[in-house]
Amino acid sequence: MQISCESKVRVEFYDVDSMDVVYHANYIKFLEVARCDLLDKIGYGYNQMRATNYVFPITTLNVKYIRSLMFGQTATVRATLLEWENRIKIKYEILDPDGALVTKAETTQMAVKMPKGETCFVCPKELTDKVEAILARGTF
């Protein structure tokens, strides 16, 4: 079983360039929407991270642009959790309104224990327990 979720994002005027095409850096904002939805659905979103004294900065971002989104379109962003034990690794697919693949991406985040800023090479138990419980139930 994979832990995934889909989020809808609408391409607004401030997302596009003068040709009504989404500016390349704004796709990263769309990934963030899906990542937040996925982590919240798992039960370990940014508020829970903060409450347990962890931050998870992005350490790697890979993006493959295939097609363009245009002003006024509503896209679907699918986020799938790939790794959660030693780092958070998420795969993304952005689909246009017709379901065609527009962008593929992947992010990696590493746990940092606050307030000292200590890098962790294992994710906190608060996260891993929630993921393991979802996998054990077989439903998400």
Disulfide bonds with the S-S distance in Angstrom:
none
